[in-house]
Amino acid sequence: MTDAVATPGSPGETDAELAIRLAVEAGRLLVDLRADLFGRGAPPWQVMDNGDLASHRFLLEELRAARPEDAVMSEEGLEDVRRFGTDHCWIVDPLDGTNEFGEYGRVDWAVHVALWSHGRLSAGAVSLPALGLVFGTEPAAAVPAVERARPLLITSRNRNPYSAVVVARALDCDAVRLGSAGAKAMAVVMGEADVYVHDGGMYQWDSAAPVAVALAAGLHASRLDGSPLVYNERDPWLPDFVICRPELADPVLDALRAHRTQRTSWR
């Protein structure tokens, strides 16, 4: 984790440096745009729509300039068919937590920038612009040691994924609610939570950058069955994932496996 200070781009900019710079600069654009729109009395839907579009356009233009040969998968963009013939694809969420962005004063929204290259997440960054923070893969974030009587599980503001209920019961977790996927994942990176489990379905851009940052920091990240997370798939839907402290990975996955086995036996 670092304060969100971007450096100017250069021909020698690495993929990791580019991811951080773009996450920071898009975040600054969003902070300024949000303040301006709210200051002029814009309704939440206008703040959200303008934020999504402005950040998407900025990221797409910057990636075209810096990496013209690379494909881009973006929540807000049209399908870039080049990604079907390449294993080098940027996966971005220009504004993760659009609803939170549209609520005055909320800070739990993010910008995601990740690169899937040669079968792995090779670079990534998540910025939390309202907090002035950015987390990247190089340098990786340092996950602090924590001491808690019970693990802390982080979940959605609006729903409790059933997998989260299973894990909370099995590990006797306390729970806390937060907004965007990036904010929830970075809460684990910052040591403010221990487990983030999601089973309601997301798109690849929702989790690619958070997973890249989490893995670089030494956290566990996988599908709920323990299999690796794979990106740049033709279908952008990615049904589930878990991010947690490494010492909790086996208990979390065991709880989920036990639940699946129990459900199968009931049938």
JOBEL-V216174 format. One record per residue. N is the residue number from 1. BURIAL is 1 if it has 24 or more other ideal C-beta (glycine too) atoms within 12 Angstrom, else 0. Layout:
<<N | BURIAL> <N | BURIAL>>
This chain:
<<1 | 1> <2 | 1> <3 | 0> <4 | 1> <5 | 0> <6 | 1> <7 | 0> <8 | 0> <9 | 0> <10 | 0> <11 | 0> <12 | 0> <13 | 0> <14 | 0> <15 | 1> <16 | 1> <17 | 1> <18 | 1> <19 | 1> <20 | 1> <21 | 1> <22 | 1> <23 | 1> <24 | 1> <25 | 1> <26 | 1> <27 | 1> <28 | 1> <29 | 1> <30 | 1> <31 | 1> <32 | 0> <33 | 1> <34 | 1> <35 | 0> <36 | 0> <37 | 1> <38 | 1> <39 | 0> <40 | 0> <41 | 0> <42 | 0> <43 | 0> <44 | 0> <45 | 0> <46 | 0> <47 | 1> <48 | 1> <49 | 0> <50 | 1> <51 | 1> <52 | 1> <53 | 1> <54 | 1> <55 | 1> <56 | 1> <57 | 1> <58 | 1> <59 | 1> <60 | 1> <61 | 0> <62 | 1> <63 | 1> <64 | 0> <65 | 0> <66 | 1> <67 | 1> <68 | 0> <69 | 0> <70 | 1> <71 | 1> <72 | 1> <73 | 1> <74 | 1> <75 | 1> <76 | 1> <77 | 1> <78 | 0> <79 | 0> <80 | 1> <81 | 0> <82 | 0> <83 | 1> <84 | 0> <85 | 0> <86 | 0> <87 | 0> <88 | 1> <89 | 1> <90 | 1> <91 | 1> <92 | 1> <93 | 1> <94 | 1> <95 | 1> <96 | 1> <97 | 1> <98 | 1> <99 | 0> <100 | 1> <101 | 1> <102 | 1> <103 | 1> <104 | 0> <105 | 0> <106 | 1> <107 | 1> <108 | 1> <109 | 1> <110 | 1> <111 | 1> <112 | 1> <113 | 1> <114 | 1> <115 | 1> <116 | 1> <117 | 1> <118 | 0> <119 | 0> <120 | 1> <121 | 1> <122 | 1> <123 | 1> <124 | 1> <125 | 1> <126 | 1> <127 | 1> <128 | 1> <129 | 1> <130 | 1> <131 | 1> <132 | 0> <133 | 1> <134 | 1> <135 | 1> <136 | 1> <137 | 1> <138 | 1> <139 | 0> <140 | 1> <141 | 1> <142 | 0> <143 | 1> <144 | 0> <145 | 0> <146 | 0> <147 | 0> <148 | 0> <149 | 0> <150 | 0> <151 | 1> <152 | 1> <153 | 1> <154 | 1> <155 | 1> <156 | 1> <157 | 0> <158 | 0> <159 | 0> <160 | 1> <161 | 1> <162 | 0> <163 | 1> <164 | 1> <165 | 0> <166 | 1> <167 | 1> <168 | 1> <169 | 0> <170 | 1> <171 | 1> <172 | 0> <173 | 1> <174 | 0> <175 | 1> <176 | 1> <177 | 1> <178 | 1> <179 | 1> <180 | 1> <181 | 1> <182 | 1> <183 | 1> <184 | 1> <185 | 1> <186 | 1> <187 | 1> <188 | 1> <189 | 1> <190 | 1> <191 | 0> <192 | 1> <193 | 1> <194 | 1> <195 | 1> <196 | 1> <197 | 1> <198 | 1> <199 | 1> <200 | 0> <201 | 0> <202 | 1> <203 | 1> <204 | 1> <205 | 1> <206 | 1> <207 | 1> <208 | 1> <209 | 1> <210 | 1> <211 | 1> <212 | 1> <213 | 1> <214 | 1> <215 | 1> <216 | 1> <217 | 1> <218 | 0> <219 | 1> <220 | 1> <221 | 1> <222 | 1> <223 | 1> <224 | 1> <225 | 0> <226 | 0> <227 | 0> <228 | 0> <229 | 1> <230 | 1> <231 | 1> <232 | 1> <233 | 0> <234 | 0> <235 | 0> <236 | 1> <237 | 0> <238 | 1> <239 | 1> <240 | 1> <241 | 1> <242 | 1> <243 | 1> <244 | 1> <245 | 1> <246 | 0> <247 | 0> <248 | 1> <249 | 1> <250 | 0> <251 | 1> <252 | 1> <253 | 1> <254 | 0> <255 | 1> <256 | 1> <257 | 0> <258 | 0> <259 | 1> <260 | 0> <261 | 0> <262 | 0> <263 | 0> <264 | 0> <265 | 0> <266 | 0> <267 | 0>>
